[in-house]
């Protein structure tokens, strides 16, 4: 039976049938509005993309791939960008990989903005295994090439013209999409208490990148201060002044720290042990000479005849 669909200027209106459920046994019709993606500022993917409005709230990338690849037998979908789901940019993903996985390898120093973007992408483990969208959400479907996009658009127009009945999500294996209903909330309840190792890994990554962001900011500020301004002047900065007392205390602390560092290293080399033994021997001889001299002086005082 041909389904009459409302016309929207500039869009192809594709009717979808929602399958009946035990809770709501009556079938329902949902309409997708599809047109080529024509952003105000074109990007490299806009020529091979379709703009879809009014996606169902339970839409996933698997649903979109199944719709165009299986149910419409059209082009191959490369990616799907939903309105309310943030996507990683290529530069950010590359920065994340280079900063978190290859820190020890020699690479070009990342800027503070790149590191900040990486920091924004580090999150704690998700507690929901599936995103539900708000009603009327739009999505951008990027195809493998322009030919796939055009073939998909023609397939949509053909299905609309024939009034084909397309059941939303029909034919998708259950293990391909996270379940809804009570199972969704059971999974959410378990995910609220992630493993300690996962939380620790996310926190460590965040703190590491945060430290790198701080260092990068300091380097950039130092570099900017060292550059002449428009008038050719260089800003000279200095730290807090120390008075004589504070300076003396600082030097004392420095000497004490140096002494502590040197503890246990006196006999590190063999020649140091020999010199230490010689010094000790000379000290004993000196003390022996002084004691001998004192003893002779005592004897001389005792041997003197005192007048009566």
C-alpha positions as CSV (number, residue, x, y, z in Angstrom):
1,X,0.0,0.0,0.0
2,X,1.3,3.4,-1.0
3,X,1.9,5.7,2.0
4,X,1.2,9.4,1.5
5,X,3.9,11.5,3.0
6,X,3.9,15.2,3.7
7,X,5.9,17.3,1.2
8,X,8.7,19.6,2.5
9,X,10.3,21.9,0.0
10,X,13.9,20.9,-0.9
11,X,13.6,17.5,1.0
12,X,12.7,14.0,0.0
13,X,10.2,12.6,2.6
14,X,10.9,9.0,3.4
15,X,8.3,7.2,5.5
16,X,9.4,4.6,8.0
17,X,7.3,2.1,9.8
18,X,8.0,1.5,13.5
19,X,7.4,-2.1,14.5
20,X,4.7,-2.8,17.0
21,X,5.6,-3.8,20.5
22,X,3.7,-5.5,23.3
23,X,3.3,-2.2,25.1
24,X,2.2,-0.3,21.9
25,X,0.8,-2.9,19.4
26,X,-0.4,-0.3,16.9
27,X,2.1,0.4,14.0
28,X,3.4,4.0,13.8
29,X,4.8,6.0,10.8
30,X,7.8,8.2,11.1
31,X,9.1,10.5,8.4
32,X,12.7,11.2,7.5
33,X,13.5,14.4,5.5
34,X,16.6,14.0,3.3
35,X,18.5,16.3,1.0
36,X,22.1,16.8,-0.1
37,X,24.2,18.4,2.5
38,X,24.9,22.0,1.5
39,X,26.5,23.9,4.4
40,X,27.2,27.6,4.3
41,X,30.9,26.9,4.6
42,X,31.7,23.9,2.5
43,X,34.0,21.2,3.8
44,X,35.8,18.3,2.1
45,X,33.0,15.9,3.0
46,X,30.0,18.1,2.0
47,X,29.9,16.9,-1.6
48,X,29.5,13.3,-0.6
49,X,27.1,13.8,2.3
50,X,23.3,13.8,2.9
51,X,21.5,15.9,5.5
52,X,18.8,14.0,7.4
53,X,16.2,15.7,9.6
54,X,13.9,14.2,12.2
55,X,15.9,11.1,13.0
56,X,14.2,8.7,15.4
57,X,15.3,9.1,19.0
58,X,16.8,5.6,19.1
59,X,18.9,6.1,15.9
60,X,22.4,4.8,15.9
61,X,25.1,4.7,13.2
62,X,24.2,1.0,12.7
63,X,20.6,2.0,11.9
64,X,21.7,4.5,9.2
65,X,24.2,2.1,7.7
66,X,21.5,-0.7,7.6
67,X,19.0,1.7,6.1
68,X,21.1,2.8,3.1
69,X,23.2,-0.4,2.7
70,X,20.6,-3.1,3.2
71,X,17.0,-1.8,3.1
72,X,17.6,0.7,0.3
73,X,20.5,-1.3,-1.3
74,X,22.3,2.0,-2.1
75,X,25.7,3.5,-1.3
76,X,28.2,2.6,1.4
77,X,28.2,4.9,4.5
78,X,31.5,6.1,5.8
79,X,30.4,7.9,8.9
80,X,27.4,9.5,10.6
81,X,27.5,12.8,12.6
82,X,24.6,13.4,14.9
83,X,23.6,16.9,16.0
84,X,23.8,16.2,19.8
85,X,26.8,13.8,19.8
86,X,30.3,15.5,19.8
87,X,32.6,14.1,17.2
88,X,36.4,13.9,17.4
89,X,38.2,15.9,14.7
90,X,41.0,14.3,12.9
91,X,43.6,16.7,14.3
92,X,42.3,16.1,17.8
93,X,42.3,12.3,17.4
94,X,45.9,12.4,16.1
95,X,47.0,14.6,19.0
96,X,45.3,12.3,21.5
97,X,47.1,9.3,20.0
98,X,50.5,10.9,19.9
99,X,50.2,12.3,23.4
100,X,48.8,9.3,25.2
101,X,50.3,6.4,23.3
102,X,53.6,7.6,21.9
103,X,55.0,10.0,24.5
104,X,58.5,8.6,24.3
105,X,58.8,8.9,20.5
106,X,60.4,12.0,19.0
107,X,57.6,14.2,17.5
108,X,56.8,17.8,16.7
109,X,56.0,19.8,19.9
110,X,52.2,20.2,20.2
111,X,50.8,23.7,20.9
112,X,48.8,24.5,24.0
113,X,45.6,24.6,22.0
114,X,46.2,21.2,20.5
115,X,46.9,19.8,24.0
116,X,43.8,21.6,25.4
117,X,41.7,19.9,22.7
118,X,43.2,16.6,23.7
119,X,42.4,17.3,27.3
120,X,38.8,18.0,26.4
121,X,38.5,14.5,24.8
122,X,39.6,12.7,28.0
123,X,36.5,11.6,30.0
124,X,35.6,9.1,32.7
125,X,34.1,5.8,31.6
126,X,30.6,6.2,30.0
127,X,27.6,5.0,32.1
128,X,25.2,4.7,29.1
129,X,25.9,2.2,26.4
130,X,23.7,3.9,23.9
131,X,22.8,7.6,23.1
132,X,19.1,8.6,22.8
133,X,18.5,11.7,20.8
134,X,15.9,14.4,21.3
135,X,13.0,14.6,19.0
136,X,13.6,16.2,15.6
137,X,17.4,15.7,15.7
138,X,19.3,16.0,12.4
139,X,22.3,14.0,11.2
140,X,24.9,14.2,8.5
141,X,25.6,11.0,6.7
142,X,29.0,10.9,5.0
143,X,29.3,8.3,2.2
144,X,32.4,6.7,0.8
145,X,32.3,8.9,-2.3
146,X,30.0,11.2,-4.3
147,X,28.7,8.3,-6.4
148,X,27.5,6.5,-3.3
149,X,25.7,9.6,-2.1
150,X,24.0,10.1,-5.4
151,X,23.0,6.5,-5.6
152,X,21.5,6.7,-2.1
153,X,19.6,9.8,-2.9
154,X,18.1,8.1,-6.0
155,X,17.2,5.0,-4.0
156,X,15.3,7.3,-1.5
157,X,13.5,9.0,-4.3
158,X,12.6,5.6,-5.8
159,X,11.3,4.3,-2.5
160,X,9.2,7.5,-2.0
161,X,7.7,7.2,-5.5
162,X,6.8,3.5,-5.0
163,X,5.5,4.0,-1.5
164,X,7.7,1.2,-0.2
165,X,7.1,0.1,3.4
166,X,10.4,0.3,5.2
167,X,10.4,-1.1,8.8
168,X,12.8,0.8,11.0
169,X,15.7,-1.5,12.2
170,X,14.3,-4.6,10.6
171,X,17.0,-7.2,10.0
172,X,19.6,-5.7,12.4
173,X,21.0,-8.5,14.7
174,X,20.2,-7.9,18.4
175,X,23.9,-8.1,19.3
176,X,24.8,-5.2,17.0
177,X,22.8,-2.6,18.9
178,X,22.6,-2.2,22.7
179,X,19.2,-3.1,24.1
180,X,16.6,-0.7,25.3
181,X,13.9,-1.0,28.0
182,X,14.7,-2.6,31.3
183,X,18.0,-4.1,30.1
184,X,19.3,-0.6,29.2
185,X,18.8,0.5,32.8
186,X,20.4,-2.6,34.2
187,X,23.4,-2.0,32.1
188,X,23.5,1.6,33.2
189,X,23.3,0.6,36.9
190,X,26.4,-1.7,36.4
191,X,28.3,0.9,34.5
192,X,27.8,3.4,37.3
193,X,30.5,1.6,39.2
194,X,33.4,1.1,36.7
195,X,36.6,-0.8,37.5
196,X,39.2,1.1,39.5
197,X,41.8,0.5,36.8
198,X,39.6,2.3,34.2
199,X,39.0,5.3,36.4
200,X,42.7,5.5,37.4
201,X,43.8,5.3,33.7
202,X,41.4,8.1,32.7
203,X,42.6,10.3,35.7
204,X,46.3,9.6,35.0
205,X,45.8,10.5,31.3
206,X,44.0,13.7,32.3
207,X,46.6,14.8,34.8
208,X,49.5,14.1,32.4
209,X,48.0,16.1,29.6
210,X,47.0,18.8,32.0
211,X,50.6,19.2,33.1
212,X,51.7,19.3,29.5
213,X,49.1,22.1,28.8
214,X,50.4,24.1,31.7
215,X,54.0,23.8,30.5
216,X,53.0,24.7,27.0
217,X,51.2,27.8,28.2
218,X,54.3,28.9,30.2
219,X,56.5,28.3,27.2
220,X,54.3,30.3,24.9
221,X,54.0,33.2,27.5
222,X,57.8,33.2,27.9
223,X,58.3,33.3,24.1
224,X,55.8,36.1,23.7
225,X,57.5,38.2,26.4
226,X,60.8,37.7,24.6
227,X,59.5,39.0,21.3
228,X,59.6,42.8,20.7
229,X,56.3,44.6,20.6
230,X,55.1,47.0,17.9
231,X,57.4,49.8,19.2
232,X,60.4,47.4,19.3
233,X,60.5,47.1,23.1
234,X,60.9,43.8,25.0
235,X,59.0,43.3,28.3
236,X,61.4,42.6,31.1
237,X,60.0,40.5,34.0
238,X,61.5,39.4,37.2
239,X,60.5,37.4,40.2
240,X,59.9,38.6,43.8
241,X,62.8,40.4,45.5
242,X,64.6,38.8,48.4
243,X,66.0,40.9,51.2
244,X,69.4,40.0,52.9
245,X,67.8,37.9,55.6
246,X,65.7,35.9,53.2
247,X,68.7,35.5,51.0
248,X,70.8,34.3,53.9
249,X,68.2,31.8,54.9
250,X,67.9,30.6,51.3
251,X,71.7,30.0,51.1
252,X,71.6,28.1,54.4
253,X,68.9,25.8,53.2
254,X,70.8,25.3,50.0
255,X,74.0,24.3,51.9
256,X,72.0,22.0,54.2
257,X,70.4,20.3,51.2
258,X,73.8,19.9,49.6
259,X,75.2,18.3,52.7
260,X,72.3,15.9,52.9
261,X,73.0,14.9,49.2
262,X,76.6,14.4,50.0
263,X,75.9,12.1,53.0
264,X,77.0,8.5,52.3
265,X,79.2,9.5,49.4
266,X,82.4,10.3,51.3
267,X,83.9,6.9,50.7
268,X,82.5,6.4,47.3
269,X,86.0,6.2,45.7
270,X,89.1,4.3,46.9
271,X,91.4,7.4,47.0
272,X,88.8,9.2,49.2
273,X,89.1,6.3,51.7
274,X,93.0,6.6,51.7
275,X,92.9,10.4,52.1
276,X,90.4,10.0,55.0
277,X,92.7,7.5,56.8
278,X,95.7,9.8,56.3
279,X,93.8,12.7,57.7
280,X,92.7,10.7,60.7
281,X,96.3,9.5,61.3
282,X,97.7,13.0,61.2
283,X,95.0,14.1,63.6
284,X,95.9,11.4,66.0
285,X,99.7,12.3,65.8
286,X,98.8,15.9,66.4
287,X,96.8,15.1,69.5
288,X,99.6,12.8,70.7
289,X,102.1,15.6,70.4
290,X,99.9,18.0,72.2
291,X,99.3,15.5,75.0
292,X,103.0,14.8,75.3
293,X,103.8,18.4,75.6
294,X,101.3,19.0,78.3
295,X,102.6,16.0,80.2
296,X,106.2,17.4,80.1
297,X,104.9,20.8,81.4
298,X,103.2,19.1,84.3
299,X,106.4,17.2,85.2
300,X,108.5,20.4,85.1
301,X,106.1,22.2,87.4
302,X,106.2,19.3,89.9
303,X,110.0,19.2,89.8
304,X,110.5,22.8,90.8
305,X,111.7,23.6,94.4
306,X,109.3,26.0,96.0
307,X,110.9,28.4,98.7
308,X,109.6,28.0,102.3
